[in-house]
Amino acid sequence: MDFERKRQESVYSNRVRAGKRRTYFFDVRKTKGDDYYLTITESTKRFDSDRYERHKIFLYKEDFNRFVDGLQDSIDHVKNELMPDYDYDEFTRRNEEYEASLLEKNDDDSATSEDDMSW
């Protein structure tokens, strides 16, 4: 059991939040033969409950270059041919603004807490 759990542990992990309900996880995992592969997991919060739906892709080193090339080609096609006038940075800006507002709120909360402690 411990071996199986250890084999499935990530040696590197990266999380990408994509809106309020969707998150992507990129996890590098190690095989029994000391090789590595990537799992890409999409986790989406369900509307009707606090549960999450998860979809997973296993990507092996021999497919990395073709996968990245195919993904980039598909993204470029949408950006350049199908929707060239769309502002693809809109959501990045909105996310940055949202995160900045959270930091500002946390700074305000910590300043209030410090003021409250000065009696």
PLY file of the C-alpha trace (Angstrom):
ply
format ascii 1.0
element vertex 119
property float x
property float y
property float z
element edge 118
property int vertex1
property int vertex2
end_header
0.00 0.00 0.00
2.75 2.50 0.94
4.65 1.66 -2.25
1.57 2.25 -4.39
0.81 5.55 -2.65
4.43 6.69 -2.94
4.49 5.75 -6.61
1.50 7.97 -7.25
2.80 10.99 -5.32
3.68 14.06 -7.31
7.31 15.09 -7.56
6.18 18.47 -8.93
2.77 20.10 -9.00
1.34 23.25 -10.53
-2.21 24.55 -10.09
-3.94 26.90 -12.52
-7.22 28.46 -11.43
-9.54 29.10 -14.35
-12.49 31.05 -13.06
-14.60 30.41 -10.00
-15.48 26.77 -10.63
-12.61 25.28 -12.64
-9.03 24.43 -11.71
-6.34 22.61 -13.68
-3.65 20.57 -11.94
-0.38 19.62 -13.65
1.37 16.89 -11.68
4.67 15.22 -12.54
4.70 11.67 -11.21
7.34 8.97 -11.01
6.92 5.42 -12.34
8.24 2.20 -10.81
11.10 2.30 -13.33
12.23 5.77 -12.24
10.65 7.41 -15.26
8.31 10.41 -15.21
4.94 11.27 -16.70
2.50 14.13 -16.42
-1.10 14.04 -15.28
-3.36 16.92 -16.26
-6.51 17.09 -14.16
-9.47 19.37 -14.71
-11.50 19.81 -11.54
-14.89 21.50 -11.87
-17.22 22.32 -9.02
-20.73 21.05 -9.67
-23.59 23.55 -9.60
-25.91 21.31 -7.61
-23.60 20.42 -4.72
-20.22 20.92 -3.09
-18.84 17.99 -5.09
-16.28 18.18 -7.88
-16.06 16.45 -11.23
-12.55 15.45 -12.26
-11.20 14.53 -15.66
-7.64 13.31 -16.02
-5.16 12.93 -18.89
-1.95 10.92 -18.56
0.82 12.29 -20.76
4.03 10.33 -21.27
7.45 11.78 -22.20
7.42 10.32 -25.69
4.28 12.36 -26.42
5.30 15.68 -24.81
6.49 17.43 -27.98
3.62 16.26 -30.18
1.08 17.13 -27.48
2.49 20.65 -26.99
2.68 21.18 -30.77
-0.90 19.98 -31.26
-2.19 22.09 -28.38
-0.36 25.21 -29.60
-1.55 24.65 -33.18
-5.16 24.34 -32.01
-4.94 27.43 -29.79
-3.32 29.44 -32.59
-6.08 28.37 -34.99
-8.80 29.63 -32.63
-6.92 32.85 -31.83
-5.86 33.69 -35.39
-8.51 32.17 -37.64
-11.74 31.72 -35.70
-11.71 34.57 -33.16
-8.93 37.01 -34.08
-10.70 40.04 -32.57
-11.34 38.50 -29.16
-9.42 39.95 -26.19
-7.73 36.82 -24.79
-6.08 38.82 -22.02
-9.46 39.91 -20.58
-9.68 37.04 -18.12
-6.04 37.38 -17.11
-6.63 41.04 -16.24
-9.84 40.24 -14.37
-8.10 37.49 -12.40
-5.19 39.79 -11.53
-7.65 42.48 -10.37
-9.53 39.92 -8.27
-6.34 38.63 -6.64
-5.17 42.20 -5.98
-8.49 42.98 -4.30
-8.09 39.89 -2.10
-4.59 40.99 -1.09
-5.86 44.49 -0.38
-8.70 43.08 1.71
-6.26 40.87 3.63
-3.96 43.87 4.22
-6.93 45.90 5.50
-7.98 43.03 7.78
-4.49 42.63 9.22
-4.17 46.40 9.79
-7.50 46.36 11.62
-6.36 43.42 13.69
-3.17 45.20 14.66
-5.12 48.33 15.58
-7.48 46.25 17.68
-4.52 44.82 19.61
-3.06 48.21 20.51
-5.23 48.84 23.57
0 1
1 2
2 3
3 4
4 5
5 6
6 7
7 8
8 9
9 10
10 11
11 12
12 13
13 14
14 15
15 16
16 17
17 18
18 19
19 20
20 21
21 22
22 23
23 24
24 25
25 26
26 27
27 28
28 29
29 30
30 31
31 32
32 33
33 34
34 35
35 36
36 37
37 38
38 39
39 40
40 41
41 42
42 43
43 44
44 45
45 46
46 47
47 48
48 49
49 50
50 51
51 52
52 53
53 54
54 55
55 56
56 57
57 58
58 59
59 60
60 61
61 62
62 63
63 64
64 65
65 66
66 67
67 68
68 69
69 70
70 71
71 72
72 73
73 74
74 75
75 76
76 77
77 78
78 79
79 80
80 81
81 82
82 83
83 84
84 85
85 86
86 87
87 88
88 89
89 90
90 91
91 92
92 93
93 94
94 95
95 96
96 97
97 98
98 99
99 100
100 101
101 102
102 103
103 104
104 105
105 106
106 107
107 108
108 109
109 110
110 111
111 112
112 113
113 114
114 115
115 116
116 117
117 118
